[in-house]
Amino acid sequence: MTGDAIIAGLAGVLAAAAPVLFAVIGETITERAGVINLSLNGTILLSAMGSFVVASTTGSLLLGFLAGALIGAGVAAIVAFSSITLRQSQVAVGFVLALLCRDLAYFLGNPFMGEAGPRLTATRIPLLSEIPVVGPLLFRQNLMTYLSFILIAAAWLWIYKSRPGLTLRSVGERPRAAFARGANVNRLRFLYTVLGGALVGLAGPAFSLAVKAGWKGTISGLDGIGWIALAITIFGAWNPLRAAFGCYFFALLQWLGVVLQPSLPNVPSQVLQVAPFPLMILALLLVNIGNAEWVERMLAALPERTRHFVARVLRSMRVLPPAGLGVPFERE
């Protein structure tokens, strides 16, 4: 494989990771506020279908992306209302919505399967796109890929470097302390759940209007991405930078599955296509393996220097969810 082909492939990895990034950053913001939105898989499918239908019907990509965001925000609002206002189980409501939205996407999108529609094309950034290696890799992407780069930085700055971000973290970690300082915990949770849902909703059109234009129903390749996004959110320790690494790693595994297929003719193509999914689950297990008692017993049997080294590595990988995640807040 030539150098140009590798650069083109890696540029494709960045573009393919954009839809997952929108979903992961959206869920990161939602869970930072203390709410679990398990509807991601269905939301992405429904927004991918809905945005394609709107864009192909109106001829407007902007309306298509707006439709995707509104679908995501609407589904998230149902999760927020059910869990925050009605005190229902966040897990149960989200799971049911994931199944409902998926089936709705397949049913309502059936008449539009295989139809041609508009597609977001790549936009070269003058001068920067001519820089060797970096230019073709970063500055010849479509608008949603550029926006995904900005979203990573903006989300990290908002969460860790702004006063509203400090309030967001306190609402998810110590809601009672945040309430004592004057924060309206449930209102903020509702707001961030809807905002996160809108970002998840953008993952659909980022796929059906940019990465793989069109709607192909069950063979669109989107089913399952929402569950991977939930796993990457945990893998990323609810940190936008680490979550972005997880998204790019997943997209890289998908690309390697395509690249390695000619070199492994005896391996069924289906194996390489699905390999990124169990590998991401394995990565998720590795970041939490240090919490297991049997691991601590094994560490105790190691020589002291080795034990300290392994323990440091496991501590650096360990993730802890926001303390208030999934716990309803009630004013006393």
Buried (B, 14 or more C-beta within 10 A) or exposed (E): EEEEEEBBBBBBBBBBBBBBBBBBBBBBBBBBBBBBBBBBBBBBBBBBBBBBBBBBEEEBBEBBBBBBBBBBBBBBBBBBBBBBEEEBBBEEBBBBBBEBBBEBBBEEBEEBBEEEBBBBEBEEBEEEBEEEEEBBBBBBBBBBBBBBBEBBEEBBEBBEEEEEBEBBBBBBBBBBEBBEEEBBBBEBBBBBBBBBBBBBBBBBBBBBBBBBBBBBBEEBEBBEBBBBBBBBBBBBBBBBEBBBBBBBBBBBBBBBBEBEBEEEEEEEEEEBBBBBBEBBBEBBEEBBEBEEEEBEEEBEEEEEEEBEEBBEEBEEBEBEBBEBBBEBBEEE
